[in-house]
Amino acid sequence: MNPDFADYHLFTAADMPQIETVLIETEDPLGPFGAKGVGEMGGTPTAAAIANAIYDAVGVRLTTLPMTPERVIQALDRANERGKGSKSKRVKAGSDEQEDILDRTLKKRLPTGN
């Protein structure tokens, strides 16, 4: 859980592999002047990927946006009440122990560098 992006490594263009772009020109009768969208699909899987990362890290599944730290804590509280807390060890949500587990998990999974 990063409260901000001060220590979070954001990927840049230098981190991208070489991509060959191939344009196929066709007209879309539903688009303005026959135009089609190009970049919208890149954002489609983002929320699902974040939800899966949260599940892998703390063992609870979030299904609503935005996935804030507060919602993660609430989901952990609900899971602990049902007896389905974190995958490896049940800890009280919001406790120092839980914060330590989150910190260790994120440090293992987040890219390091700049």
Secondary structure, 3 states (H helix, E strand, C coil): CCCCCCCCCCCCHHHCCCCCCCCCCCCCCCCHHHCCCCCHHHHCCHHHHHHHHHHHHHCCCCCCCCCCHHHHHHHHHHHHHHCCCCCCCCCCCCCHHHHHHHHHHHHHHCCCCC
